[in-house]
Amino acid sequence: MRIYIGLFMTWLAFAAHAETPDPDAVKAQLRDYYFDAARRGDVEMLNTFIDAGYALNAQDEKGYTALILAAYHGQAPFVERLLAAGADACVQDKRGNTALMGAIFKGELKIAQRLLSTDCNPDQRNGAGQTAAMYAGLFKRVELLDELKAKGADLNAEDPVGNSASRLASGEIRTAAPR
């Protein structure tokens, strides 16, 4: 219901300044509502978007999807509802990070475990060549390393400077490529 009220208010604001609302501005406002709902974990609002057939994998200017935002902000029920509705957990933002990487970074272990049950490649790399396992090692989320390995992650895979999940978990961090 809130979305309809929001849409109506948006339409009224535009109608006051133009004969018809700018479709691009209305789309941008809807996108903002959608991503705000993800950050807040507003499942009721999400259901409205799902019922309306909204593109669940829509991305903002940074490439974030609602799933990435919800995972990062610890919104487990929202993550679950998105996945149940068909959101793609493998989508990467403009830096190549996934919802799983965001959940690991923020320490949202239950969300990370749920995202591990999706069909994403466990060795999917971001733009810096890092994997979710490397994030788990770096941020000392060692309880996830066994689950990542069971999913098929290579804990010895290295990023461009030679860091692996195993090395990072042991505290050995390389900042430049070895000579």
RAQUI-V91760 format. One record per run of one state. SS is the DSSP state (H for helix, E for strand, - for the rest). FROM is the first residue (numbers start at 1). TO is the last residue. If there is no record, write none. Layout:
[[SS FROM TO] [SS FROM TO]]
This chain:
[[- 1 1] [H 2 17] [- 18 22] [H 23 40] [- 41 42] [H 43 51] [- 52 65] [H 66 72] [- 73 75] [H 76 84] [- 85 98] [H 99 106] [- 107 108] [H 109 116] [- 117 131] [H 132 138] [- 139 141] [H 142 151] [- 152 157] [E 158 158] [- 159 163] [E 164 164] [H 165 169] [- 170 179]]
